[in-house]
Structure formats: C-alpha cells, structure tokens
Amino acid sequence: MPGEGRSGESSRELEYSCLFVSEVDKKSAFPPTRIRKPHPHPQTVTATRKLHPQTAPAPANGHLPPAPTSPSTHEPPQTSKPPNPKPQRLSIRNISNSQYLPNGLDCGTMIRTESILDLATVASGQSHADALQGSIDLAQTAEKAGYQRIWYAEHHNMNSIASSSPAVLIAAVAAKTESITLGSGGVMLPNHAPLTVAEQFGTLANLYPDRIELGLGRAPGTDQATMRALRRDPRSSDSFPQDVQELRGYLSDESLIKGINAIPGRGTHVPLYILGSSLFGAQLAAALGLPYAFASHFAPDALRDAIAVYREQFQPSEQLDKPYAFAAMNVIASESEEDAQQQYFATRRNMVRRFLSRGGHHLTDDEAEILMDTPQGRQVQNMFRHTAVGTVAQVREQIAQFGEYSTADELIVAHQSLKVPDRLRSVELTAEATGLTA
C-alpha cells in the first residue's frame, strides 16, 4: 500500500517514501519488497472508526476517504481522469497576492514559486551540526531573496537527513530569521499523539505569531526497526483522518475532546496542510477543506490526477474556501549550464547510491554510475523527473513549463545541490529566475 511503512518494506523504500510526503504509490523496482497496493475504491466512504468517543465527526458532507488497511492484495484503483483545470490564483493565509512575471513571461505562465522544502541534507564528510547550520544559512538566504516559506520534513535514523525534529529545527531557524513563514513538510502524525503536536506547534505559534504552519504526513519517516523504536503502532496510520481532525480541534478555539486542551496551542489556528503523493491524501485534503501539497519532486506519477481529484472533491472549510494545491519540484541553478549539469549528475548518482546500497556496502562513485543504467537505477532517477537544471534563464523556462503542466496553484522547490554553498547560490538564482528578486 502507499508508503505506510509496514512489515516487508525495506529501509531504503521507506526513506524513498518519506521525503516530504505522507504516502507513495510505489511501483518499485527495488528488491526485495512486498508492494502494498492502494485501496481499490477511490471514492469516499463514510468514516466510522474513531480512537476517542469524542473525536471529531466527519466533515460537512459526512464523508472521509477510506484509510488504506494492511496487508492488502487489492489491485490499484481504476479511476477516471477528470480534466485538469487551470491553476487558480487565490490568496490564503501567508500567501501574498503578488504575481511574479519575469521578462518574457506573460500573466498566467509563471506560477507562484516562493516556497522551499529543506531536507537538512548531511553531505559526505559533513557533521550534523554543519547540516543544521546549513539550514539556518539557507533560511536567511531565502528570506533575503524574497521567499515566503520554508518547510522541514520529519525523518529518523537516516544518515543523510538531519531533520528528525521539525519543531525544534523550526524554533532554531525562526530565532535567526525575521519574517519568513516556517513549517513542517511534514510532521508524520502517526508517530505522535495529536495533543503533543498541537502543544509543540502551539508553542511555536505563540513565540513567532503568524509565522508557523503545520504540514501533516502519514508515513513513518523511517524503516521498520526504527518505527518500533519510536513506539509507533504499525496500524496507527489507519486513524490518520481522525487524528488530523483531533489535532485541528486542539489548535482551534474549542477542542473536540471535552476537557482536553493544548496549552499552549488552543486558539492559535495554526494553518494545516495535507501532504501526499497518492489519491488518498488528495481526497483527505479535499474532504477536510485543507491545502494539499503533492510530492512530485520524487514521486511524480500521480501528480495531475491527484490535483484533479482534490479540486473536484474539495469541501470549503473555515481555513480555506477554495482548493489550493502545491506541487514540488527540484532545482539546481548555477551561473553556468555546465556546472549545473555536473551538480545534477552528482546528485542523481548520490540518490542511486543512497537507495541501492545493500548489506552495509556503501557504493563507490564508479559502482553507482554503473547502476544508473540498470532498471533499478532508472527507477531511482525517475523520481528526479521534475527538476529544473541550468542557468537563470533555463531554470525560469523549466519552472514555467512545469507550473503549467502541474495544474497546481504554487510550486515548492527543493534545492538539491550536494554542497551548502551551491544550494545557497541556487536559492538566490532561482529567486531571480522567478522574479522574487531583480
């Protein structure tokens, strides 16, 4: 089933499943695995399971998408493909009304691109302290360049990613920046009690008013053994829709569970986002009337279908009266095309090394390059399909093209250069490409 982190999935598949996202429709070439298939019925059904007798009722239309169960032997859902509507340019909290129209692009061509996904990447030979300082440096650079938000994703027991605690990292970055919005992309809610998450982000919202957002995912963000170390019940993701509603209640003016309040947290109305890469996340975001962010930066296949379903099924809420969808894209921008392409090749090789190393053997550069031409290597590289690479002019054109293709309202970009200075420069050049800076 999509990215649930259940028994039989390898640690590398789980790493693949949790970068930003809540669930992944894995048609993986990575052996050995037991592929979990999505729920066979994509239409919504009445929600009946609740963890607490006073947990929130279903949304106004009375329906929530079914939480996939495990194990499953169902075939993938056979869904119709509704027409992909043009992106809507609307304003929700922390999203400005300005449009970014670089030279040569007319209105409606350049999609809003003012958000960053930062994975707190730990490069080879780099300490965790260096990686975390790199995230602070990136946030400061992004703020000066005109970006409006940065999100951090929850991961555990992964050598190459230092963002195991988004709330703590957000606090550190917020203290070193002035105004940029900071959030999670996302917190893996099944790893936590909703009340705990509400208290953490309620604390942040009180310390940094109008700067905090909370993106929520459904995957474990780690491998099976680490999942057990986190004391995570393998079935906890089944209650994800109800947990989101419970969490939203804690952050509102009135808790859905009588006598239980998030202190601090109550009344902060921290904006919530649903993250995903399958129809389940799209349906849930639509049913709850929340913004939806699709992880097309590494799981590109269902992008247009998911956003179409999200728009078609959207139900207005107090937070959002119209659907608002993000699509994620990788970017490697440099002063020269040659340097950008070299960085791109090194990044793809690094991804192949990360996902295809086996049995404690860390692939060398030469071994990784050989594997890049195998079916498994091409599968990994396909994850990187939506990537803008090149100079300012080239990145501008590629972002504009992907924006039109995605049908999203906004892009969130992941700067994938392996070295911190290269990532910072990519942030600056991409801001120039999209019109955030002159």
C-alpha positions as a printed NumPy array, in Angstrom:
array([[  0.   ,   0.   ,   0.   ],
       [  1.169,   3.604,  -0.378],
       [  4.134,   4.411,   1.863],
       [  2.742,   3.155,   5.125],
       [  5.96 ,   1.668,   6.429],
       [  4.515,  -1.695,   7.247],
       [  6.25 ,  -5.046,   7.528],
       [  8.131,  -6.235,   4.488],
       [  9.269,  -2.864,   3.223],
       [ 12.974,  -2.181,   3.081],
       [ 14.596,   0.748,   4.839],
       [ 15.554,   2.337,   1.524],
       [ 11.991,   2.158,   0.235],
       [ 10.859,   3.815,   3.432],
       [ 13.448,   6.537,   3.005],
       [ 12.096,   6.906,  -0.52 ],
       [  8.571,   7.146,   0.877],
       [  9.031,   9.852,   3.461],
       [ 10.847,  12.766,   1.856],
       [  8.155,  15.397,   2.393],
       [  5.288,  13.033,   1.8  ],
       [  2.719,  11.039,   3.638],
       [  2.228,   8.164,   1.257],
       [  3.692,   6.876,  -2.002],
       [  2.17 ,   4.677,  -4.677],
       [  5.287,   2.56 ,  -5.02 ],
       [  5.612,   0.506,  -8.192],
       [  9.12 ,  -0.148,  -7.1  ],
       [ 11.949,  -1.973,  -8.784],
       [ 13.842,  -2.236,  -5.513],
       [ 14.13 ,  -5.888,  -4.39 ],
       [ 13.213,  -7.457,  -2.061],
       [  9.826,  -5.943,  -1.2  ],
       [  6.193,  -6.683,  -0.666],
       [  4.384,  -3.954,  -2.568],
       [  1.328,  -2.63 ,  -0.804],
       [ -1.465,  -1.76 ,  -3.21 ],
       [ -3.837,   1.183,  -2.718],
       [ -7.413,   0.738,  -1.575],
       [ -9.488,  -0.496,  -4.533],
       [-12.245,   2.065,  -4.117],
       [-11.038,   5.637,  -4.606],
       [-14.429,   7.157,  -3.904],
       [-15.066,   8.46 ,  -0.407],
       [-16.918,   6.358,   2.154],
       [-18.489,   7.188,   5.451],
       [-15.902,   7.339,   8.219],
       [-16.773,   5.118,  11.17 ],
       [-13.59 ,   4.375,  13.15 ],
       [-12.667,   6.743,  15.983],
       [ -9.918,   6.467,  18.57 ],
       [-11.794,   8.552,  21.1  ],
       [-15.548,   8.693,  21.717],
       [-15.471,  12.473,  21.341],
       [-13.213,  12.663,  18.291],
       [-14.486,  14.96 ,  15.556],
       [-17.352,  13.977,  13.298],
       [-16.76 ,  13.724,   9.577],
       [-16.703,  16.923,   7.512],
       [-19.828,  18.718,   6.411],
       [-20.508,  16.3  ,   3.566],
       [-20.34 ,  13.391,   6.022],
       [-17.51 ,  11.564,   4.287],
       [-13.821,  10.947,   4.579],
       [-11.577,   8.982,   2.244],
       [-11.006,   5.403,   3.386],
       [ -7.767,   4.848,   5.237],
       [ -5.933,   2.028,   3.449],
       [ -5.602,  -1.122,   5.508],
       [ -2.714,  -3.583,   5.718],
       [ -1.939,  -6.07 ,   4.402],
       [ -3.769,  -5.55 ,   1.126],
       [ -3.89 ,  -7.629,  -2.023],
       [ -6.188,  -5.312,  -3.94 ],
       [ -5.39 ,  -4.094,  -7.412],
       [ -4.57 ,  -0.418,  -7.89 ],
       [ -7.642,   1.806,  -8.133],
       [ -9.172,   2.239, -11.536],
       [-10.008,   5.9  , -11.588],
       [-11.388,   8.139, -14.229],
       [ -9.232,  11.041, -15.275],
       [-11.2  ,  14.258, -14.938],
       [ -9.972,  17.21 , -16.947],
       [ -7.146,  19.098, -15.338],
       [ -8.36 ,  22.631, -14.587],
       [ -6.112,  25.614, -14.951],
       [ -4.379,  26.708, -11.735],
       [ -6.327,  29.135,  -9.593],
       [ -4.518,  32.186,  -8.278],
       [ -6.073,  32.837,  -4.895],
       [ -4.867,  34.071,  -1.567],
       [ -4.813,  32.072,   1.649],
       [ -3.01 ,  32.757,   4.865],
       [  0.662,  33.64 ,   4.386],
       [  0.307,  33.644,   0.607],
       [  0.629,  37.06 ,  -0.998],
       [ -1.427,  38.349,  -3.898],
       [  1.625,  39.398,  -5.9  ],
       [  2.451,  37.635,  -9.167],
       [  5.965,  37.012, -10.361],
       [  6.362,  37.677, -14.052],
       [  9.987,  37.56 , -15.238],
       [ 10.877,  39.054, -18.605],
       [  9.394,  37.148, -21.491],
       [  6.618,  35.504, -19.448],
       [  3.09 ,  36.789, -19.557],
       [  0.453,  36.588, -16.833],
       [ -0.667,  33.033, -16.151],
       [  2.577,  31.453, -17.413],
       [  4.9  ,  31.802, -14.407],
       [  3.393,  30.006, -11.452],
       [  3.981,  31.408,  -7.981],
       [  7.256,  29.945,  -6.707],
       [  8.032,  31.368,  -3.284],
       [  8.308,  28.27 ,  -1.079],
       [ 11.206,  25.94 ,  -0.271],
       [ 11.415,  22.39 ,   1.043],
       [ 14.645,  21.931,   3.031],
       [ 15.678,  18.394,   3.968],
       [ 18.608,  19.466,   6.179],
       [ 20.844,  17.322,   3.969],
       [ 24.007,  15.854,   5.513],
       [ 26.642,  15.713,   2.789],
       [ 29.548,  13.296,   2.733],
       [ 32.123,  14.337,   5.33 ],
       [ 29.758,  16.843,   6.912],
       [ 28.721,  16.82 ,  10.578],
       [ 25.125,  17.038,  11.741],
       [ 25.93 ,  20.43 ,  13.261],
       [ 27.173,  21.624,   9.869],
       [ 23.997,  20.387,   8.165],
       [ 21.737,  22.136,  10.68 ],
       [ 23.73 ,  25.348,  10.397],
       [ 23.34 ,  24.986,   6.633],
       [ 19.565,  25.004,   7.106],
       [ 19.804,  28.228,   9.103],
       [ 22.017,  29.761,   6.416],
       [ 19.606,  28.661,   3.707],
       [ 16.648,  30.216,   5.542],
       [ 18.474,  33.512,   5.951],
       [ 19.444,  33.491,   2.275],
       [ 15.889,  32.636,   1.222],
       [ 14.408,  35.386,   3.37 ],
       [ 16.728,  37.997,   1.849],
       [ 15.898,  36.695,  -1.641],
       [ 12.154,  37.142,  -1.12 ],
       [ 10.894,  33.618,  -0.465],
       [  7.809,  33.422,   1.747],
       [  8.046,  29.98 ,   3.389],
       [ 10.312,  27.033,   4.19 ],
       [  9.149,  23.583,   5.277],
       [ 11.138,  20.843,   7.057],
       [ 10.336,  17.127,   6.971],
       [ 10.438,  14.556,   9.762],
       [ 12.924,  11.701,   9.242],
       [ 14.51 ,   9.232,  11.642],
       [ 17.693,   7.154,  11.611],
       [ 18.804,   8.424,   8.19 ],
       [ 22.461,   9.304,   7.752],
       [ 21.833,  11.846,   5.004],
       [ 18.991,  13.866,   6.569],
       [ 19.141,  15.768,   9.875],
       [ 15.52 ,  16.935,  10.188],
       [ 14.352,  14.369,  12.746],
       [ 12.576,  17.033,  14.81 ],
       [ 10.886,  19.661,  12.629],
       [  9.515,  21.632,  15.59 ],
       [ 12.964,  22.031,  17.153],
       [ 14.561,  22.936,  13.815],
       [ 11.792,  25.46 ,  13.128],
       [ 12.429,  27.088,  16.5  ],
       [ 16.147,  27.386,  15.772],
       [ 15.573,  28.848,  12.314],
       [ 12.84 ,  31.217,  13.489],
       [ 15.206,  32.676,  16.083],
       [ 17.703,  33.511,  13.329],
       [ 15.234,  34.967,  10.806],
       [ 12.774,  37.846,  10.865],
       [  9.615,  37.201,   8.904],
       [  9.728,  34.118,   6.668],
       [  6.988,  31.568,   7.344],
       [  8.269,  28.233,   8.69 ],
       [  6.508,  24.91 ,   8.82 ],
       [  6.711,  21.158,   8.63 ],
       [  6.655,  19.318,   5.344],
       [  5.773,  17.367,   7.244],
       [  5.256,  16.003,  10.696],
       [  4.488,  12.284,  10.396],
       [  1.387,  12.362,  12.566],
       [  1.057,   8.601,  13.215],
       [  4.38 ,   8.824,  15.105],
       [  2.861,  11.21 ,  17.648],
       [ -0.146,  11.919,  19.819],
       [ -2.139,  14.757,  18.21 ],
       [ -2.112,  16.631,  21.523],
       [  1.701,  16.589,  21.629],
       [  1.964,  18.011,  18.114],
       [ -0.613,  20.687,  18.947],
       [  1.366,  21.722,  22.031],
       [  4.658,  21.863,  20.092],
       [  3.311,  23.961,  17.241],
       [  1.145,  25.976,  19.596],
       [  4.319,  26.882,  21.466],
       [  5.96 ,  27.946,  18.197],
       [  2.889,  29.954,  17.175],
       [  2.957,  31.871,  20.454],
       [  6.684,  32.565,  20.168],
       [  6.527,  33.505,  16.475],
       [  2.996,  34.73 ,  15.671],
       [  1.758,  34.436,  12.088],
       [  4.929,  32.601,  11.012],
       [  4.129,  28.944,  11.755],
       [  2.435,  26.3  ,   9.584],
       [  1.882,  22.575,  10.071],
       [  2.052,  20.098,   7.204],
       [  0.977,  16.568,   8.079],
       [  2.031,  13.244,   6.586],
       [  1.017,   9.641,   7.13 ],
       [  4.259,   7.662,   6.591],
       [  6.582,   6.692,   9.458],
       [  9.519,   8.664,   8.095],
       [ 11.871,   5.753,   8.73 ],
       [ 12.393,   1.99 ,   8.485],
       [ 10.524,  -0.758,  10.314],
       [ 13.029,  -1.276,  13.133],
       [ 13.247,   2.445,  13.848],
       [  9.475,   2.633,  13.722],
       [  9.368,   0.179,  16.626],
       [ 11.973,   2.231,  18.484],
       [  9.639,   5.212,  18.112],
       [  6.951,   3.117,  19.857],
       [  4.798,   3.507,  16.734],
       [  1.89 ,   1.103,  16.272],
       [  2.03 ,  -0.214,  12.667],
       [ -1.74 ,   0.345,  12.478],
       [ -1.633,   3.934,  13.681],
       [ -1.812,   5.36 ,  10.169],
       [ -5.288,   3.854,   9.788],
       [ -6.663,   6.606,  12.036],
       [ -4.826,   9.419,  10.24 ],
       [ -8.036,  11.217,   9.107],
       [ -9.437,  11.219,  12.634],
       [ -6.094,  12.255,  14.123],
       [ -5.942,  15.253,  11.78 ],
       [ -9.389,  16.352,  12.926],
       [ -8.457,  15.881,  16.578],
       [ -5.302,  17.952,  16.073],
       [ -7.213,  20.686,  14.28 ],
       [ -9.603,  20.848,  17.214],
       [ -6.76 ,  21.369,  19.691],
       [ -5.497,  24.34 ,  17.668],
       [ -8.947,  25.89 ,  17.317],
       [-10.985,  27.79 ,  19.881],
       [-12.707,  24.665,  21.152],
       [-11.253,  21.178,  21.495],
       [-13.216,  18.284,  20.066],
       [-12.442,  16.252,  23.201],
       [-14.168,  17.662,  26.237],
       [-11.816,  18.768,  28.981],
       [ -8.631,  18.266,  26.917],
       [ -6.857,  21.368,  25.625],
       [ -3.488,  22.141,  24.046],
       [ -1.721,  24.619,  26.333],
       [ -0.19 ,  26.432,  24.61 ],
       [ -1.92 ,  25.84 ,  21.299],
       [ -5.586,  26.456,  21.851],
       [ -6.842,  29.314,  19.733],
       [ -3.667,  29.67 ,  17.672],
       [ -5.341,  28.358,  14.498],
       [ -2.026,  27.183,  13.064],
       [ -2.725,  26.535,   9.349],
       [ -2.771,  22.828,   8.459],
       [ -1.703,  21.234,   5.166],
       [ -2.075,  17.65 ,   3.951],
       [  0.982,  16.185,   2.211],
       [  0.961,  13.22 ,  -0.094],
       [  1.658,  11.554,  -3.413],
       [ -1.463,   9.495,  -3.988],
       [ -5.2  ,   9.943,  -4.35 ],
       [ -5.741,   9.185,  -0.652],
       [ -4.015,  12.359,   0.508],
       [ -5.796,  14.374,  -2.173],
       [ -9.179,  13.064,  -1.088],
       [ -8.489,  13.692,   2.583],
       [ -7.344,  17.265,   1.977],
       [-10.46 ,  17.85 ,  -0.119],
       [-12.8  ,  16.355,   2.478],
       [-11.318,  18.444,   5.294],
       [-11.071,  21.636,   3.237],
       [ -7.299,  21.925,   3.649],
       [ -4.5  ,  22.907,   1.243],
       [ -2.811,  19.961,  -0.442],
       [  0.885,  19.557,  -1.279],
       [  1.961,  16.852,  -3.738],
       [  5.452,  15.331,  -3.548],
       [  6.181,  15.434,  -7.269],
       [  9.832,  16.199,  -6.558],
       [ 10.388,  12.468,  -6.042],
       [  7.071,  10.676,  -6.702],
       [  5.844,  12.296,  -9.916],
       [  3.476,   9.79 , -11.477],
       [  0.092,  10.696,  -9.927],
       [  0.566,  14.47 ,  -9.795],
       [ -2.103,  15.636, -12.232],
       [ -4.658,  13.012, -11.278],
       [ -4.279,  13.77 ,  -7.575],
       [ -4.692,  17.52 ,  -8.016],
       [ -7.71 ,  16.988, -10.29 ],
       [ -9.373,  14.751,  -7.684],
       [ -8.539,  17.267,  -4.965],
       [-10.19 ,  20.117,  -6.859],
       [-13.202,  18.026,  -7.862],
       [-13.958,  16.818,  -4.315],
       [-12.968,  19.929,  -2.332],
       [-15.287,  20.985,   0.521],
       [-14.86 ,  24.546,   1.876],
       [-13.741,  24.946,   5.494],
       [-13.048,  27.744,   7.955],
       [ -9.396,  27.721,   6.87 ],
       [ -9.924,  27.626,   3.113],
       [-12.897,  28.423,   0.889],
       [-11.347,  27.251,  -2.396],
       [ -8.896,  24.434,  -3.199],
       [ -5.227,  25.369,  -3.09 ],
       [ -2.622,  22.895,  -4.331],
       [  1.17 ,  22.871,  -4.195],
       [  3.418,  20.793,  -6.442],
       [  7.042,  20.105,  -5.521],
       [  9.963,  20.437,  -7.922],
       [ 13.721,  20.012,  -7.638],
       [ 16.017,  22.854,  -8.679],
       [ 19.741,  23.097,  -9.331],
       [ 20.583,  26.593, -10.545],
       [ 24.086,  27.84 , -11.276],
       [ 25.867,  30.601, -13.183],
       [ 26.835,  28.15 , -15.932],
       [ 24.937,  25.328, -17.564],
       [ 27.985,  23.08 , -17.372],
       [ 28.316,  23.481, -13.599],
       [ 24.576,  22.932, -13.086],
       [ 24.676,  19.738, -15.137],
       [ 27.688,  18.478, -13.18 ],
       [ 25.848,  19.103,  -9.923],
       [ 22.757,  17.387, -11.325],
       [ 24.722,  14.287, -12.311],
       [ 26.401,  14.135,  -8.891],
       [ 23.03 ,  14.453,  -7.16 ],
       [ 21.453,  11.682,  -9.249],
       [ 24.459,   9.454,  -8.601],
       [ 24.155,  10.161,  -4.892],
       [ 20.486,   9.167,  -4.955],
       [ 21.308,   5.884,  -6.689],
       [ 23.994,   5.232,  -4.077],
       [ 21.578,   6.019,  -1.237],
       [ 18.764,   3.773,  -2.429],
       [ 20.665,   0.875,  -3.97 ],
       [ 23.492,   0.255,  -1.492],
       [ 22.935,  -3.152,   0.111],
       [ 24.158,  -5.175,   3.047],
       [ 26.185,  -2.428,   4.654],
       [ 28.218,  -1.844,   1.48 ],
       [ 28.378,   1.835,   0.529],
       [ 28.562,   2.09 ,  -3.243],
       [ 31.522,   3.899,  -4.729],
       [ 31.043,   6.578,  -7.39 ],
       [ 32.036,   4.126, -10.117],
       [ 29.618,   1.455,  -8.851],
       [ 26.788,   3.968,  -8.585],
       [ 27.429,   5.176, -12.14 ],
       [ 27.205,   1.605, -13.439],
       [ 23.911,   1.075, -11.59 ],
       [ 22.45 ,   4.268, -13.03 ],
       [ 21.89 ,   2.412, -16.327],
       [ 20.118,  -0.566, -14.718],
       [ 16.317,  -0.806, -14.292],
       [ 16.727,  -0.079, -10.586],
       [ 18.926,   2.914, -11.295],
       [ 16.497,   4.291, -13.851],
       [ 13.685,   3.832, -11.312],
       [ 15.571,   5.989,  -8.828],
       [ 16.362,   8.603, -11.455],
       [ 12.709,   8.723, -12.491],
       [ 11.989,  10.021,  -9.004],
       [ 14.004,  13.074, -10.035],
       [ 11.993,  13.643, -13.216],
       [ 10.7  ,  17.101, -12.35 ],
       [ 13.944,  19.011, -11.934],
       [ 14.935,  22.426, -13.241],
       [ 18.653,  22.493, -14.07 ],
       [ 20.761,  25.258, -15.566],
       [ 21.258,  28.992, -15.647],
       [ 18.751,  31.607, -14.531],
       [ 17.144,  31.749, -17.977],
       [ 16.976,  27.956, -18.297],
       [ 15.561,  27.457, -14.799],
       [ 12.994,  30.196, -15.443],
       [ 11.733,  28.424, -18.557],
       [ 11.67 ,  24.973, -16.937],
       [  9.794,  26.207, -13.846],
       [  7.237,  27.977, -16.029],
       [  6.709,  24.834, -18.098],
       [  6.331,  22.602, -15.059],
       [  3.962,  25.088, -13.439],
       [  1.644,  24.895, -16.438],
       [  1.909,  21.101, -16.555],
       [  1.281,  20.614, -12.838],
       [ -2.085,  22.456, -12.689],
       [ -1.037,  23.495,  -9.153],
       [ -1.552,  26.944,  -7.659],
       [  2.008,  27.189,  -6.386],
       [  5.324,  25.359,  -6.52 ],
       [  7.506,  24.425,  -3.577],
       [ 11.101,  23.852,  -4.645],
       [ 13.786,  21.601,  -3.183],
       [ 17.311,  22.816,  -3.905],
       [ 19.215,  19.581,  -4.398],
       [ 22.844,  20.638,  -4.761],
       [ 25.005,  18.476,  -2.5  ],
       [ 27.174,  21.287,  -1.114],
       [ 25.724,  24.03 ,   1.085],
       [ 27.335,  26.939,  -0.845],
       [ 25.895,  25.548,  -4.082],
       [ 22.441,  25.248,  -2.507],
       [ 22.575,  28.824,  -1.247],
       [ 23.551,  30.075,  -4.688],
       [ 20.764,  28.02 ,  -6.244],
       [ 18.308,  29.698,  -3.865],
       [ 19.484,  33.142,  -4.981],
       [ 19.482,  32.36 ,  -8.695],
       [ 16.062,  30.705,  -8.578],
       [ 14.651,  33.76 ,  -6.826],
       [ 15.994,  35.818,  -9.719],
       [ 14.541,  33.363, -12.245],
       [ 11.06 ,  33.526, -10.747],
       [ 11.019,  37.263, -10.178],
       [ 11.365,  37.293,  -6.399],
       [ 14.461,  39.476,  -6.826],
       [ 15.584,  41.71 ,  -9.679]])
